[in-house]
Amino acid sequence: MTDETLTIGTYRYDTTAALFDGSVGLDGTDIAMRTAATLPEIFERAVRKNEYDIAELGLTFYLRLLESGLPYVALPIFPNRVFRHSCVFVNTHSGITGPADLTGRTIGEFGTYGQDSGVWAKGILMDEYGFDPAANRWVIGGLEYASPPFDFIPHPHPSNVQVTNAPADATLSEMLDAGEIDALFSANVPQCALDGSPNVARLFPDFEPLERDYHRRTGIFPIMHTVVVRQDLLDTRPDLVREVYDTFCRAKDQAAERYRRDRRLYQVPTMVPWMNALIERNEAQFGPDHWPYGITANRAALDTYLRYHYEQGLSPRRLRIEDVFAAQFLDT
């Protein structure tokens, strides 16, 4: 890697598409965009191989490695945000009809105890429904393909939380469908649910009103991932790091402007029925910037996530926002 070309590893979202098509770039600096079939592949390449100058990284992946000398520093850029009431799936024969029924159950989670989606889902259930993760048995494995837990990050969990690995030839999706686990906390919709299995349902089938109400009450649009920059760039080219932040902002703003412009066309570039109505509802709830970057607009979400991470035994101490992000961005 050279000072002339920066390699960026991220998924291609609407908010990063302008970086991939070249309509947004860094003045005077070439960008080589890289992605992968799955997000954990990007994370592994960043953590294990130091493959990127700039990378998207799950918040829990970054926090687990923060005190062990990870050669990256986080910028307050948040390319992946998802409400998570919808990410809890249950076996329909388990007798689980609401959050209170999760107590004493066997629950699956992909890749690690405390994926970003799981941190949020557990935390929200703890805050709003009295959920206690220690009252359950947790099984870690692959969602659609049998795989062991991620081997490029630590796997902390409290001593009173029972965590085991799924059988070597099993997938969490199949285990949920078969009733071998009672529930699943998942960043992705399991294939058994997509296939319409009668054995699988969401804990909150009508999740959108719940998630909208959660946002209205808390102001939180849950953050899954951040963007990290190599520490040596921060040390030797601090102005460039600010330019990287601004570049990601411009790419995000270009996506927002496209949605605003397409309101005139009923959002027909997507060809999704009633997409225009969804965009208008979201505009009314979120305002013109659905995905703000920076610390100020995201302080409540970030502080809540750091609290959840500590309460769930994934951080040895209660981290502050100031511990996590590059100092020059704390006033953004």
Steps between C-alpha positions, in 0.01 A plus 500: 500500500626845416411856584377546143237224507274419793329162517149511648318183602126538547171352390321666211202676657300785351704724733834372362403441136643837393844387622480188285380674183753780540250786512640587844870476575795653682659802337855417396487144634407185311259259667492126444163370615473144630203298623412136570208263481432536873578761760695265731741443210572874489547505877736203493713650224528822699580333832709201397674625186503880545388499140347849488599856573138574585241237586147443615506309828226379731492697822538195722791374289674835548423524873616144572838584349528861616718436803721240331661739254290485185683721244184691412316799643124542462339795323135588570383363166217246531423327168283224647204571726202268556215492749516169682159411644465307172815288544371254761352181354330220694395145441120504490477176702713637785215679673669838461235761427662806657825624657416356845496150349870522405609423858677167538523438126772382263582784261728503196726784391720525192878502528539627856310569816420866454491576129412866447142403419489281810644770726220733394226237516606378845540857627161613377334191647684561830395866516142460388394146599727395789685242291797331671754337261644299792170315533552333163731257323679645197616303198750658258540381142450571132164621376463323165835321483657301781791697642676547832494834687709777345863428577636850440344670804481425874181343635434650843183428692406505868578185694132459586395492133502152346648515147574192289582435135253346259579146380766505230258397223201710611368839392298729722231534235450123488513473879231767537278332242542163671437637849854419618523861609200695621597839359758674285649850522611565145638788293357328191161341440551121518422309183238290676302820568547620140375161381184545708560215742200461732747420777654848507363846578625834627470577868341830394312425176373858466840653570484827308261683738710384797824617340349833399369553852841408641662761278247768593555438871877464501622679188713191428550347156724207604856514367661171397830600337753779496788589266859468618820654366853376542671663797805593291279706269357679801853568624660612175212638296241641743350730237439203275307324775261796519467485123409132523220588741375774268517264201282239672260780595476615138431146384225462760353840412494405133282199585267718708474753218412223254209393722384862526525548126316176428201609707391681184508163320325301776837330566455294182876433452452230769170366355397394852124560546420783743866585545397865463266467800779345707740778408243762597432332837871481566553861401231602749660295780873540434522834324712558190804306628402144591856390574693784665873454555704666773482477878243764591208355302582147617599552862192327642540196272874470561474540876219245513702251298806543723280447805351183349847373407615539860180367661517189282856428612663575166713792626714478814411860586230749413647672197425863419453642154827685552677165542381372165524768233784714367533812714466749215148374429356534848349838417332384177 
